Amino acid sequence: MEAKDLELIEKYGAEDSQLKALWDQHNNYEKMLDKLESKAYLSPTEMQEVKELKKKKLAGKTTLLALLDKYRKLEA
């Protein structure tokens, strides 16, 4: 995430529960992925979990960026 996006999340996250929830979810997925990817070996189940987490993270980020775009326009 760019610094400007992080500033917008910090500024509007308190009043926009969807923005806050998406950001928290994004961070949780990131932590889960880091934990799995730090392993030397992943089982097939873990590899599938990594794929699913990446898809969920990307979908959430797409929605998050759309919300941030709305706030960027407000600030412009």
N, CA, C, O and CB atoms as a CASP TS submission, in Angstrom:
PFRMAT TS
TARGET T0000
AUTHOR 0000-0000-0000
METHOD Language model
MODEL 1
PARENT N/A
ATOM      1  N   MET     1       0.841  -1.192   0.000  1.00  0.00           N
ATOM      2  CA  MET     1       0.000   0.000   0.000  1.00  0.00           C
ATOM      3  C   MET     1       0.879   1.245   0.000  1.00  0.00           C
ATOM      4  O   MET     1       1.927   1.296   0.644  1.00  0.00           O
ATOM      5  CB  MET     1      -0.953   0.004   1.221  1.00  0.00           C
ATOM      6  N   GLU     2       0.426   2.223  -0.727  1.00  0.00           N
ATOM      7  CA  GLU     2       1.145   3.490  -0.773  1.00  0.00           C
ATOM      8  C   GLU     2       0.894   4.276   0.505  1.00  0.00           C
ATOM      9  O   GLU     2      -0.109   4.066   1.187  1.00  0.00           O
ATOM     10  CB  GLU     2       0.724   4.312  -2.005  1.00  0.00           C
ATOM     11  N   ALA     3       1.800   5.172   0.821  1.00  0.00           N
ATOM     12  CA  ALA     3       1.691   5.977   2.042  1.00  0.00           C
ATOM     13  C   ALA     3       0.402   6.797   2.042  1.00  0.00           C
ATOM     14  O   ALA     3      -0.242   6.939   3.082  1.00  0.00           O
ATOM     15  CB  ALA     3       2.910   6.909   2.183  1.00  0.00           C
ATOM     16  N   LYS     4       0.028   7.332   0.892  1.00  0.00           N
ATOM     17  CA  LYS     4      -1.203   8.137   0.797  1.00  0.00           C
ATOM     18  C   LYS     4      -2.430   7.288   1.126  1.00  0.00           C
ATOM     19  O   LYS     4      -3.348   7.748   1.804  1.00  0.00           O
ATOM     20  CB  LYS     4      -1.347   8.749  -0.619  1.00  0.00           C
ATOM     21  N   ASP     5      -2.437   6.044   0.640  1.00  0.00           N
ATOM     22  CA  ASP     5      -3.553   5.137   0.929  1.00  0.00           C
ATOM     23  C   ASP     5      -3.622   4.833   2.419  1.00  0.00           C
ATOM     24  O   ASP     5      -4.708   4.790   2.997  1.00  0.00           O
ATOM     25  CB  ASP     5      -3.413   3.828   0.125  1.00  0.00           C
ATOM     26  N   LEU     6      -2.481   4.624   3.033  1.00  0.00           N
ATOM     27  CA  LEU     6      -2.447   4.347   4.468  1.00  0.00           C
ATOM     28  C   LEU     6      -2.962   5.540   5.264  1.00  0.00           C
ATOM     29  O   LEU     6      -3.652   5.371   6.269  1.00  0.00           O
ATOM     30  CB  LEU     6      -1.022   3.992   4.913  1.00  0.00           C
ATOM     31  N   GLU     7      -2.627   6.742   4.814  1.00  0.00           N
ATOM     32  CA  GLU     7      -3.133   7.957   5.469  1.00  0.00           C
ATOM     33  C   GLU     7      -4.656   8.033   5.361  1.00  0.00           C
ATOM     34  O   GLU     7      -5.335   8.389   6.324  1.00  0.00           O
ATOM     35  CB  GLU     7      -2.492   9.219   4.844  1.00  0.00           C
ATOM     36  N   LEU     8      -5.186   7.696   4.186  1.00  0.00           N
ATOM     37  CA  LEU     8      -6.635   7.723   3.997  1.00  0.00           C
ATOM     38  C   LEU     8      -7.327   6.689   4.883  1.00  0.00           C
ATOM     39  O   LEU     8      -8.385   6.959   5.450  1.00  0.00           O
ATOM     40  CB  LEU     8      -6.984   7.473   2.528  1.00  0.00           C
ATOM     41  N   ILE     9      -6.733   5.519   4.996  1.00  0.00           N
ATOM     42  CA  ILE     9      -7.301   4.466   5.856  1.00  0.00           C
ATOM     43  C   ILE     9      -7.311   4.936   7.303  1.00  0.00           C
ATOM     44  O   ILE     9      -8.287   4.739   8.026  1.00  0.00           O
ATOM     45  CB  ILE     9      -6.494   3.139   5.723  1.00  0.00           C
ATOM     46  N   GLU    10      -6.228   5.552   7.711  1.00  0.00           N
ATOM     47  CA  GLU    10      -6.148   6.049   9.080  1.00  0.00           C
ATOM     48  C   GLU    10      -7.169   7.166   9.319  1.00  0.00           C
ATOM     49  O   GLU    10      -7.804   7.223  10.371  1.00  0.00           O
ATOM     50  CB  GLU    10      -4.729   6.554   9.381  1.00  0.00           C
ATOM     51  N   LYS    11      -7.315   8.040   8.340  1.00  0.00           N
ATOM     52  CA  LYS    11      -8.205   9.190   8.484  1.00  0.00           C
ATOM     53  C   LYS    11      -9.677   8.785   8.479  1.00  0.00           C
ATOM     54  O   LYS    11     -10.455   9.261   9.305  1.00  0.00           O
ATOM     55  CB  LYS    11      -7.945  10.188   7.371  1.00  0.00           C
ATOM     56  N   TYR    12     -10.063   7.905   7.548  1.00  0.00           N
ATOM     57  CA  TYR    12     -11.475   7.571   7.368  1.00  0.00           C
ATOM     58  C   TYR    12     -11.885   6.238   7.985  1.00  0.00           C
ATOM     59  O   TYR    12     -13.074   5.927   8.041  1.00  0.00           O
ATOM     60  CB  TYR    12     -11.795   7.552   5.916  1.00  0.00           C
ATOM     61  N   GLY    13     -10.934   5.458   8.440  1.00  0.00           N
ATOM     62  CA  GLY    13     -11.242   4.144   9.000  1.00  0.00           C
ATOM     63  C   GLY    13     -12.126   4.190  10.225  1.00  0.00           C
ATOM     64  O   GLY    13     -12.930   3.284  10.447  1.00  0.00           O
ATOM     65  N   ALA    14     -11.987   5.236  11.025  1.00  0.00           N
ATOM     66  CA  ALA    14     -12.785   5.348  12.255  1.00  0.00           C
ATOM     67  C   ALA    14     -14.269   5.549  11.946  1.00  0.00           C
ATOM     68  O   ALA    14     -15.125   5.083  12.697  1.00  0.00           O
ATOM     69  CB  ALA    14     -12.271   6.510  13.117  1.00  0.00           C
ATOM     70  N   GLU    15     -14.578   6.237  10.848  1.00  0.00           N
ATOM     71  CA  GLU    15     -15.982   6.520  10.535  1.00  0.00           C
ATOM     72  C   GLU    15     -16.573   5.566   9.504  1.00  0.00           C
ATOM     73  O   GLU    15     -17.794   5.466   9.388  1.00  0.00           O
ATOM     74  CB  GLU    15     -16.117   7.933  10.037  1.00  0.00           C
ATOM     75  N   ASP    16     -15.738   4.873   8.766  1.00  0.00           N
ATOM     76  CA  ASP    16     -16.207   3.936   7.735  1.00  0.00           C
ATOM     77  C   ASP    16     -15.892   2.512   8.190  1.00  0.00           C
ATOM     78  O   ASP    16     -14.761   2.043   8.062  1.00  0.00           O
ATOM     79  CB  ASP    16     -15.539   4.238   6.342  1.00  0.00           C
ATOM     80  N   SER    17     -16.908   1.832   8.721  1.00  0.00           N
ATOM     81  CA  SER    17     -16.686   0.501   9.275  1.00  0.00           C
ATOM     82  C   SER    17     -16.287  -0.506   8.197  1.00  0.00           C
ATOM     83  O   SER    17     -15.529  -1.435   8.475  1.00  0.00           O
ATOM     84  CB  SER    17     -17.938   0.020   9.994  1.00  0.00           C
ATOM     85  N   GLN    18     -16.782  -0.336   6.980  1.00  0.00           N
ATOM     86  CA  GLN    18     -16.410  -1.258   5.899  1.00  0.00           C
ATOM     87  C   GLN    18     -14.933  -1.101   5.553  1.00  0.00           C
ATOM     88  O   GLN    18     -14.230  -2.093   5.359  1.00  0.00           O
ATOM     89  CB  GLN    18     -17.281  -1.011   4.646  1.00  0.00           C
ATOM     90  N   LEU    19     -14.471   0.123   5.476  1.00  0.00           N
ATOM     91  CA  LEU    19     -13.063   0.386   5.193  1.00  0.00           C
ATOM     92  C   LEU    19     -12.182  -0.227   6.278  1.00  0.00           C
ATOM     93  O   LEU    19     -11.185  -0.885   5.979  1.00  0.00           O
ATOM     94  CB  LEU    19     -12.804   1.904   5.083  1.00  0.00           C
ATOM     95  N   LYS    20     -12.549  -0.009   7.524  1.00  0.00           N
ATOM     96  CA  LYS    20     -11.788  -0.556   8.652  1.00  0.00           C
ATOM     97  C   LYS    20     -11.777  -2.078   8.612  1.00  0.00           C
ATOM     98  O   LYS    20     -10.733  -2.701   8.805  1.00  0.00           O
ATOM     99  CB  LYS    20     -12.374  -0.069   9.987  1.00  0.00           C
ATOM    100  N   ALA    21     -12.943  -2.679   8.361  1.00  0.00           N
ATOM    101  CA  ALA    21     -13.045  -4.139   8.332  1.00  0.00           C
ATOM    102  C   ALA    21     -12.201  -4.722   7.200  1.00  0.00           C
ATOM    103  O   ALA    21     -11.517  -5.729   7.387  1.00  0.00           O
ATOM    104  CB  ALA    21     -14.512  -4.571   8.175  1.00  0.00           C
ATOM    105  N   LEU    22     -12.249  -4.094   6.036  1.00  0.00           N
ATOM    106  CA  LEU    22     -11.451  -4.581   4.904  1.00  0.00           C
ATOM    107  C   LEU    22      -9.955  -4.468   5.186  1.00  0.00           C
ATOM    108  O   LEU    22      -9.181  -5.354   4.826  1.00  0.00           O
ATOM    109  CB  LEU    22     -11.801  -3.802   3.631  1.00  0.00           C
ATOM    110  N   TRP    23      -9.559  -3.384   5.823  1.00  0.00           N
ATOM    111  CA  TRP    23      -8.145  -3.193   6.149  1.00  0.00           C
ATOM    112  C   TRP    23      -7.686  -4.229   7.176  1.00  0.00           C
ATOM    113  O   TRP    23      -6.609  -4.808   7.036  1.00  0.00           O
ATOM    114  CB  TRP    23      -7.900  -1.765   6.683  1.00  0.00           C
ATOM    115  N   ASP    24      -8.499  -4.461   8.201  1.00  0.00           N
ATOM    116  CA  ASP    24      -8.166  -5.468   9.216  1.00  0.00           C
ATOM    117  C   ASP    24      -8.085  -6.857   8.591  1.00  0.00           C
ATOM    118  O   ASP    24      -7.183  -7.636   8.899  1.00  0.00           O
ATOM    119  CB  ASP    24      -9.207  -5.457  10.353  1.00  0.00           C
ATOM    120  N   GLN    25      -9.036  -7.159   7.711  1.00  0.00           N
ATOM    121  CA  GLN    25      -9.045  -8.446   7.030  1.00  0.00           C
ATOM    122  C   GLN    25      -7.795  -8.603   6.160  1.00  0.00           C
ATOM    123  O   GLN    25      -7.178  -9.668   6.143  1.00  0.00           O
ATOM    124  CB  GLN    25     -10.318  -8.593   6.175  1.00  0.00           C
ATOM    125  N   HIS    26      -7.429  -7.556   5.449  1.00  0.00           N
ATOM    126  CA  HIS    26      -6.237  -7.569   4.602  1.00  0.00           C
ATOM    127  C   HIS    26      -4.994  -7.886   5.447  1.00  0.00           C
ATOM    128  O   HIS    26      -4.162  -8.706   5.061  1.00  0.00           O
ATOM    129  CB  HIS    26      -6.069  -6.206   3.876  1.00  0.00           C
ATOM    130  N   ASN    27      -4.886  -7.231   6.587  1.00  0.00           N
ATOM    131  CA  ASN    27      -3.736  -7.469   7.470  1.00  0.00           C
ATOM    132  C   ASN    27      -3.737  -8.888   8.031  1.00  0.00           C
ATOM    133  O   ASN    27      -2.681  -9.509   8.152  1.00  0.00           O
ATOM    134  CB  ASN    27      -3.734  -6.459   8.619  1.00  0.00           C
ATOM    135  N   ASN    28      -4.914  -9.402   8.375  1.00  0.00           N
ATOM    136  CA  ASN    28      -4.997 -10.769   8.882  1.00  0.00           C
ATOM    137  C   ASN    28      -4.569 -11.785   7.825  1.00  0.00           C
ATOM    138  O   ASN    28      -3.826 -12.721   8.121  1.00  0.00           O
ATOM    139  CB  ASN    28      -6.418 -11.072   9.351  1.00  0.00           C
ATOM    140  N   TYR    29      -5.041 -11.597   6.590  1.00  0.00           N
ATOM    141  CA  TYR    29      -4.627 -12.489   5.501  1.00  0.00           C
ATOM    142  C   TYR    29      -3.116 -12.419   5.295  1.00  0.00           C
ATOM    143  O   TYR    29      -2.465 -13.439   5.069  1.00  0.00           O
ATOM    144  CB  TYR    29      -5.360 -12.125   4.192  1.00  0.00           C
ATOM    145  N   GLU    30      -2.568 -11.217   5.374  1.00  0.00           N
ATOM    146  CA  GLU    30      -1.119 -11.033   5.199  1.00  0.00           C
ATOM    147  C   GLU    30      -0.348 -11.816   6.261  1.00  0.00           C
ATOM    148  O   GLU    30       0.634 -12.488   5.946  1.00  0.00           O
ATOM    149  CB  GLU    30      -0.748  -9.530   5.269  1.00  0.00           C
ATOM    150  N   LYS    31      -0.787 -11.731   7.514  1.00  0.00           N
ATOM    151  CA  LYS    31      -0.125 -12.455   8.598  1.00  0.00           C
ATOM    152  C   LYS    31      -0.225 -13.963   8.403  1.00  0.00           C
ATOM    153  O   LYS    31       0.746 -14.688   8.616  1.00  0.00           O
ATOM    154  CB  LYS    31      -0.730 -12.064   9.942  1.00  0.00           C
ATOM    155  N   MET    32      -1.396 -14.428   8.001  1.00  0.00           N
ATOM    156  CA  MET    32      -1.593 -15.861   7.781  1.00  0.00           C
ATOM    157  C   MET    32      -0.709 -16.358   6.634  1.00  0.00           C
ATOM    158  O   MET    32      -0.116 -17.434   6.714  1.00  0.00           O
ATOM    159  CB  MET    32      -3.077 -16.162   7.482  1.00  0.00           C
ATOM    160  N   LEU    33      -0.632 -15.563   5.575  1.00  0.00           N
ATOM    161  CA  LEU    33       0.226 -15.936   4.442  1.00  0.00           C
ATOM    162  C   LEU    33       1.698 -15.955   4.846  1.00  0.00           C
ATOM    163  O   LEU    33       2.436 -16.870   4.481  1.00  0.00           O
ATOM    164  CB  LEU    33       0.018 -14.963   3.269  1.00  0.00           C
ATOM    165  N   ASP    34       2.115 -14.951   5.595  1.00  0.00           N
ATOM    166  CA  ASP    34       3.510 -14.899   6.050  1.00  0.00           C
ATOM    167  C   ASP    34       3.859 -16.136   6.878  1.00  0.00           C
ATOM    168  O   ASP    34       4.937 -16.713   6.734  1.00  0.00           O
ATOM    169  CB  ASP    34       3.761 -13.621   6.875  1.00  0.00           C
ATOM    170  N   LYS    35       2.934 -16.527   7.739  1.00  0.00           N
ATOM    171  CA  LYS    35       3.161 -17.686   8.598  1.00  0.00           C
ATOM    172  C   LYS    35       3.313 -18.961   7.758  1.00  0.00           C
ATOM    173  O   LYS    35       4.217 -19.764   7.986  1.00  0.00           O
ATOM    174  CB  LYS    35       2.004 -17.842   9.605  1.00  0.00           C
ATOM    175  N   LEU    36       2.418 -19.128   6.793  1.00  0.00           N
ATOM    176  CA  LEU    36       2.481 -20.322   5.945  1.00  0.00           C
ATOM    177  C   LEU    36       3.713 -20.306   5.038  1.00  0.00           C
ATOM    178  O   LEU    36       4.394 -21.319   4.881  1.00  0.00           O
ATOM    179  CB  LEU    36       1.213 -20.434   5.097  1.00  0.00           C
ATOM    180  N   GLU    37       3.985 -19.151   4.447  1.00  0.00           N
ATOM    181  CA  GLU    37       5.085 -19.076   3.486  1.00  0.00           C
ATOM    182  C   GLU    37       6.461 -19.116   4.149  1.00  0.00           C
ATOM    183  O   GLU    37       7.468 -19.299   3.466  1.00  0.00           O
ATOM    184  CB  GLU    37       4.959 -17.815   2.668  1.00  0.00           C
ATOM    185  N   SER    38       6.514 -18.950   5.458  1.00  0.00           N
ATOM    186  CA  SER    38       7.797 -19.022   6.147  1.00  0.00           C
ATOM    187  C   SER    38       8.228 -20.463   6.401  1.00  0.00           C
ATOM    188  O   SER    38       9.369 -20.715   6.790  1.00  0.00           O
ATOM    189  CB  SER    38       7.724 -18.267   7.462  1.00  0.00           C
ATOM    190  N   LYS    39       7.317 -21.404   6.180  1.00  0.00           N
ATOM    191  CA  LYS    39       7.645 -22.813   6.375  1.00  0.00           C
ATOM    192  C   LYS    39       8.557 -23.303   5.255  1.00  0.00           C
ATOM    193  O   LYS    39       8.464 -22.850   4.114  1.00  0.00           O
ATOM    194  CB  LYS    39       6.361 -23.667   6.436  1.00  0.00           C
ATOM    195  N   ALA    40       9.428 -24.223   5.601  1.00  0.00           N
ATOM    196  CA  ALA    40      10.338 -24.785   4.605  1.00  0.00           C
ATOM    197  C   ALA    40       9.588 -25.685   3.621  1.00  0.00           C
ATOM    198  O   ALA    40       9.955 -25.785   2.451  1.00  0.00           O
ATOM    199  CB  ALA    40      11.461 -25.574   5.295  1.00  0.00           C
ATOM    200  N   TYR    41       8.556 -26.322   4.104  1.00  0.00           N
ATOM    201  CA  TYR    41       7.781 -27.232   3.265  1.00  0.00           C
ATOM    202  C   TYR    41       6.299 -27.027   3.543  1.00  0.00           C
ATOM    203  O   TYR    41       5.888 -26.889   4.695  1.00  0.00           O
ATOM    204  CB  TYR    41       8.188 -28.710   3.518  1.00  0.00           C
ATOM    205  N   LEU    42       5.506 -27.007   2.488  1.00  0.00           N
ATOM    206  CA  LEU    42       4.057 -26.892   2.637  1.00  0.00           C
ATOM    207  C   LEU    42       3.398 -28.179   2.157  1.00  0.00           C
ATOM    208  O   LEU    42       3.736 -28.707   1.098  1.00  0.00           O
ATOM    209  CB  LEU    42       3.511 -25.669   1.852  1.00  0.00           C
ATOM    210  N   SER    43       2.463 -28.668   2.942  1.00  0.00           N
ATOM    211  CA  SER    43       1.687 -29.837   2.530  1.00  0.00           C
ATOM    212  C   SER    43       0.745 -29.398   1.405  1.00  0.00           C
ATOM    213  O   SER    43       0.532 -28.202   1.206  1.00  0.00           O
ATOM    214  CB  SER    43       0.885 -30.457   3.744  1.00  0.00           C
ATOM    215  N   PRO    44       0.184 -30.354   0.677  1.00  0.00           N
ATOM    216  CA  PRO    44      -0.786 -29.977  -0.363  1.00  0.00           C
ATOM    217  C   PRO    44      -1.959 -29.160   0.194  1.00  0.00           C
ATOM    218  O   PRO    44      -2.447 -28.241  -0.465  1.00  0.00           O
ATOM    219  CB  PRO    44      -1.320 -31.231  -1.051  1.00  0.00           C
ATOM    220  N   THR    45      -2.400 -29.493   1.386  1.00  0.00           N
ATOM    221  CA  THR    45      -3.491 -28.744   2.014  1.00  0.00           C
ATOM    222  C   THR    45      -3.059 -27.310   2.294  1.00  0.00           C
ATOM    223  O   THR    45      -3.822 -26.371   2.065  1.00  0.00           O
ATOM    224  CB  THR    45      -3.941 -29.430   3.318  1.00  0.00           C
ATOM    225  N   GLU    46      -1.839 -27.144   2.790  1.00  0.00           N
ATOM    226  CA  GLU    46      -1.322 -25.802   3.070  1.00  0.00           C
ATOM    227  C   GLU    46      -1.129 -25.000   1.796  1.00  0.00           C
ATOM    228  O   GLU    46      -1.385 -23.796   1.776  1.00  0.00           O
ATOM    229  CB  GLU    46      -0.006 -25.890   3.829  1.00  0.00           C
ATOM    230  N   MET    47      -0.675 -25.660   0.719  1.00  0.00           N
ATOM    231  CA  MET    47      -0.518 -24.962  -0.562  1.00  0.00           C
ATOM    232  C   MET    47      -1.871 -24.474  -1.072  1.00  0.00           C
ATOM    233  O   MET    47      -1.979 -23.371  -1.608  1.00  0.00           O
ATOM    234  CB  MET    47       0.145 -25.888  -1.609  1.00  0.00           C
ATOM    235  N   GLN    48      -2.907 -25.305  -0.900  1.00  0.00           N
ATOM    236  CA  GLN    48      -4.255 -24.903  -1.300  1.00  0.00           C
ATOM    237  C   GLN    48      -4.727 -23.729  -0.454  1.00  0.00           C
ATOM    238  O   GLN    48      -5.358 -22.803  -0.964  1.00  0.00           O
ATOM    239  CB  GLN    48      -5.236 -26.084  -1.172  1.00  0.00           C
ATOM    240  N   GLU    49      -4.421 -23.769   0.839  1.00  0.00           N
ATOM    241  CA  GLU    49      -4.803 -22.686   1.738  1.00  0.00           C
ATOM    242  C   GLU    49      -4.126 -21.380   1.332  1.00  0.00           C
ATOM    243  O   GLU    49      -4.745 -20.317   1.379  1.00  0.00           O
ATOM    244  CB  GLU    49      -4.446 -23.041   3.186  1.00  0.00           C
ATOM    245  N   VAL    50      -2.860 -21.458   0.936  1.00  0.00           N
ATOM    246  CA  VAL    50      -2.137 -20.266   0.473  1.00  0.00           C
ATOM    247  C   VAL    50      -2.838 -19.681  -0.757  1.00  0.00           C
ATOM    248  O   VAL    50      -3.040 -18.470  -0.844  1.00  0.00           O
ATOM    249  CB  VAL    50      -0.652 -20.613   0.141  1.00  0.00           C
ATOM    250  N   LYS    51      -3.203 -20.543  -1.698  1.00  0.00           N
ATOM    251  CA  LYS    51      -3.884 -20.067  -2.904  1.00  0.00           C
ATOM    252  C   LYS    51      -5.201 -19.376  -2.556  1.00  0.00           C
ATOM    253  O   LYS    51      -5.511 -18.307  -3.082  1.00  0.00           O
ATOM    254  CB  LYS    51      -4.141 -21.235  -3.870  1.00  0.00           C
ATOM    255  N   GLU    52      -5.968 -19.996  -1.666  1.00  0.00           N
ATOM    256  CA  GLU    52      -7.258 -19.422  -1.286  1.00  0.00           C
ATOM    257  C   GLU    52      -7.086 -18.096  -0.542  1.00  0.00           C
ATOM    258  O   GLU    52      -7.841 -17.150  -0.765  1.00  0.00           O
ATOM    259  CB  GLU    52      -8.039 -20.411  -0.417  1.00  0.00           C
ATOM    260  N   LEU    53      -6.094 -18.036   0.335  1.00  0.00           N
ATOM    261  CA  LEU    53      -5.836 -16.790   1.060  1.00  0.00           C
ATOM    262  C   LEU    53      -5.438 -15.667   0.108  1.00  0.00           C
ATOM    263  O   LEU    53      -5.866 -14.524   0.270  1.00  0.00           O
ATOM    264  CB  LEU    53      -4.739 -17.001   2.106  1.00  0.00           C
ATOM    265  N   LYS    54      -4.621 -16.000  -0.881  1.00  0.00           N
ATOM    266  CA  LYS    54      -4.198 -14.990  -1.852  1.00  0.00           C
ATOM    267  C   LYS    54      -5.391 -14.474  -2.660  1.00  0.00           C
ATOM    268  O   LYS    54      -5.483 -13.281  -2.946  1.00  0.00           O
ATOM    269  CB  LYS    54      -3.129 -15.570  -2.796  1.00  0.00           C
ATOM    270  N   LYS    55      -6.302 -15.380  -3.025  1.00  0.00           N
ATOM    271  CA  LYS    55      -7.494 -14.960  -3.767  1.00  0.00           C
ATOM    272  C   LYS    55      -8.369 -14.057  -2.908  1.00  0.00           C
ATOM    273  O   LYS    55      -8.845 -13.022  -3.375  1.00  0.00           O
ATOM    274  CB  LYS    55      -8.298 -16.184  -4.240  1.00  0.00           C
ATOM    275  N   LYS    56      -8.580 -14.446  -1.657  1.00  0.00           N
ATOM    276  CA  LYS    56      -9.401 -13.639  -0.751  1.00  0.00           C
ATOM    277  C   LYS    56      -8.763 -12.280  -0.501  1.00  0.00           C
ATOM    278  O   LYS    56      -9.445 -11.256  -0.466  1.00  0.00           O
ATOM    279  CB  LYS    56      -9.614 -14.373   0.578  1.00  0.00           C
ATOM    280  N   LYS    57      -7.432 -12.285  -0.326  1.00  0.00           N
ATOM    281  CA  LYS    57      -6.718 -11.035  -0.079  1.00  0.00           C
ATOM    282  C   LYS    57      -6.847 -10.099  -1.285  1.00  0.00           C
ATOM    283  O   LYS    57      -7.064  -8.898  -1.123  1.00  0.00           O
ATOM    284  CB  LYS    57      -5.230 -11.313   0.231  1.00  0.00           C
ATOM    285  N   LEU    58      -6.713 -10.650  -2.479  1.00  0.00           N
ATOM    286  CA  LEU    58      -6.818  -9.845  -3.691  1.00  0.00           C
ATOM    287  C   LEU    58      -8.228  -9.286  -3.869  1.00  0.00           C
ATOM    288  O   LEU    58      -8.394  -8.121  -4.231  1.00  0.00           O
ATOM    289  CB  LEU    58      -6.426 -10.674  -4.910  1.00  0.00           C
ATOM    290  N   ALA    59      -9.238 -10.107  -3.616  1.00  0.00           N
ATOM    291  CA  ALA    59     -10.622  -9.640  -3.738  1.00  0.00           C
ATOM    292  C   ALA    59     -10.889  -8.511  -2.744  1.00  0.00           C
ATOM    293  O   ALA    59     -11.517  -7.510  -3.087  1.00  0.00           O
ATOM    294  CB  ALA    59     -11.614 -10.804  -3.507  1.00  0.00           C
ATOM    295  N   GLY    60     -10.411  -8.680  -1.519  1.00  0.00           N
ATOM    296  CA  GLY    60     -10.589  -7.646  -0.508  1.00  0.00           C
ATOM    297  C   GLY    60      -9.849  -6.374  -0.855  1.00  0.00           C
ATOM    298  O   GLY    60     -10.343  -5.270  -0.632  1.00  0.00           O
ATOM    299  N   LYS    61      -8.651  -6.541  -1.408  1.00  0.00           N
ATOM    300  CA  LYS    61      -7.853  -5.367  -1.766  1.00  0.00           C
ATOM    301  C   LYS    61      -8.521  -4.592  -2.901  1.00  0.00           C
ATOM    302  O   LYS    61      -8.472  -3.362  -2.933  1.00  0.00           O
ATOM    303  CB  LYS    61      -6.424  -5.787  -2.174  1.00  0.00           C
ATOM    304  N   THR    62      -9.139  -5.310  -3.823  1.00  0.00           N
ATOM    305  CA  THR    62      -9.848  -4.653  -4.919  1.00  0.00           C
ATOM    306  C   THR    62     -10.974  -3.783  -4.378  1.00  0.00           C
ATOM    307  O   THR    62     -11.143  -2.639  -4.802  1.00  0.00           O
ATOM    308  CB  THR    62     -10.405  -5.694  -5.907  1.00  0.00           C
ATOM    309  N   THR    63     -11.742  -4.325  -3.442  1.00  0.00           N
ATOM    310  CA  THR    63     -12.831  -3.565  -2.823  1.00  0.00           C
ATOM    311  C   THR    63     -12.272  -2.403  -2.008  1.00  0.00           C
ATOM    312  O   THR    63     -12.807  -1.295  -2.041  1.00  0.00           O
ATOM    313  CB  THR    63     -13.693  -4.480  -1.928  1.00  0.00           C
ATOM    314  N   LEU    64     -11.199  -2.666  -1.282  1.00  0.00           N
ATOM    315  CA  LEU    64     -10.556  -1.636  -0.465  1.00  0.00           C
ATOM    316  C   LEU    64     -10.075  -0.475  -1.340  1.00  0.00           C
ATOM    317  O   LEU    64     -10.280   0.690  -0.998  1.00  0.00           O
ATOM    318  CB  LEU    64      -9.372  -2.234   0.326  1.00  0.00           C
ATOM    319  N   LEU    65      -9.445  -0.791  -2.455  1.00  0.00           N
ATOM    320  CA  LEU    65      -8.954   0.258  -3.350  1.00  0.00           C
ATOM    321  C   LEU    65     -10.102   1.055  -3.971  1.00  0.00           C
ATOM    322  O   LEU    65      -9.962   2.253  -4.217  1.00  0.00           O
ATOM    323  CB  LEU    65      -8.090  -0.353  -4.451  1.00  0.00           C
ATOM    324  N   ALA    66     -11.230   0.400  -4.225  1.00  0.00           N
ATOM    325  CA  ALA    66     -12.391   1.122  -4.748  1.00  0.00           C
ATOM    326  C   ALA    66     -12.902   2.129  -3.717  1.00  0.00           C
ATOM    327  O   ALA    66     -13.253   3.256  -4.067  1.00  0.00           O
ATOM    328  CB  ALA    66     -13.515   0.135  -5.136  1.00  0.00           C
ATOM    329  N   LEU    67     -12.944   1.723  -2.448  1.00  0.00           N
ATOM    330  CA  LEU    67     -13.344   2.649  -1.388  1.00  0.00           C
ATOM    331  C   LEU    67     -12.345   3.793  -1.256  1.00  0.00           C
ATOM    332  O   LEU    67     -12.729   4.953  -1.108  1.00  0.00           O
ATOM    333  CB  LEU    67     -13.474   1.908  -0.051  1.00  0.00           C
ATOM    334  N   LEU    68     -11.083   3.458  -1.311  1.00  0.00           N
ATOM    335  CA  LEU    68     -10.051   4.500  -1.203  1.00  0.00           C
ATOM    336  C   LEU    68     -10.134   5.474  -2.363  1.00  0.00           C
ATOM    337  O   LEU    68      -9.854   6.662  -2.200  1.00  0.00           O
ATOM    338  CB  LEU    68      -8.655   3.873  -1.150  1.00  0.00           C
ATOM    339  N   ASP    69     -10.515   4.982  -3.534  1.00  0.00           N
ATOM    340  CA  ASP    69     -10.674   5.864  -4.690  1.00  0.00           C
ATOM    341  C   ASP    69     -11.752   6.907  -4.417  1.00  0.00           C
ATOM    342  O   ASP    69     -11.615   8.068  -4.803  1.00  0.00           O
ATOM    343  CB  ASP    69     -11.025   5.050  -5.952  1.00  0.00           C
ATOM    344  N   LYS    70     -12.823   6.486  -3.751  1.00  0.00           N
ATOM    345  CA  LYS    70     -13.893   7.413  -3.384  1.00  0.00           C
ATOM    346  C   LYS    70     -13.342   8.514  -2.468  1.00  0.00           C
ATOM    347  O   LYS    70     -13.669   9.688  -2.639  1.00  0.00           O
ATOM    348  CB  LYS    70     -15.058   6.655  -2.687  1.00  0.00           C
ATOM    349  N   TYR    71     -12.516   8.132  -1.508  1.00  0.00           N
ATOM    350  CA  TYR    71     -11.947   9.125  -0.586  1.00  0.00           C
ATOM    351  C   TYR    71     -10.894   9.997  -1.255  1.00  0.00           C
ATOM    352  O   TYR    71     -10.739  11.167  -0.904  1.00  0.00           O
ATOM    353  CB  TYR    71     -11.337   8.430   0.619  1.00  0.00           C
ATOM    354  N   ARG    72     -10.171   9.434  -2.216  1.00  0.00           N
ATOM    355  CA  ARG    72      -9.214  10.254  -2.965  1.00  0.00           C
ATOM    356  C   ARG    72      -9.932  11.375  -3.703  1.00  0.00           C
ATOM    357  O   ARG    72      -9.455  12.508  -3.751  1.00  0.00           O
ATOM    358  CB  ARG    72      -8.420   9.390  -3.960  1.00  0.00           C
ATOM    359  N   LYS    73     -11.099  11.040  -4.284  1.00  0.00           N
ATOM    360  CA  LYS    73     -11.877  12.047  -5.004  1.00  0.00           C
ATOM    361  C   LYS    73     -12.404  13.120  -4.068  1.00  0.00           C
ATOM    362  O   LYS    73     -12.480  14.291  -4.440  1.00  0.00           O
ATOM    363  CB  LYS    73     -13.033  11.395  -5.742  1.00  0.00           C
ATOM    364  N   LEU    74     -12.770  12.723  -2.849  1.00  0.00           N
ATOM    365  CA  LEU    74     -13.236  13.699  -1.855  1.00  0.00           C
ATOM    366  C   LEU    74     -12.131  14.684  -1.485  1.00  0.00           C
ATOM    367  O   LEU    74     -12.386  15.865  -1.249  1.00  0.00           O
ATOM    368  CB  LEU    74     -13.737  12.980  -0.595  1.00  0.00           C
ATOM    369  N   GLU    75     -10.904  14.178  -1.439  1.00  0.00           N
ATOM    370  CA  GLU    75      -9.777  15.003  -1.014  1.00  0.00           C
ATOM    371  C   GLU    75      -9.242  15.876  -2.146  1.00  0.00           C
ATOM    372  O   GLU    75      -8.524  16.845  -1.899  1.00  0.00           O
ATOM    373  CB  GLU    75      -8.664  14.124  -0.476  1.00  0.00           C
ATOM    374  N   ALA    76      -9.589  15.536  -3.384  1.00  0.00           N
ATOM    375  CA  ALA    76      -9.052  16.279  -4.524  1.00  0.00           C
ATOM    376  C   ALA    76      -9.725  17.622  -4.706  1.00  0.00           C
ATOM    377  O   ALA    76      -9.381  18.365  -5.626  1.00  0.00           O
ATOM    378  CB  ALA    76      -9.198  15.470  -5.786  1.00  0.00           C
TER
END
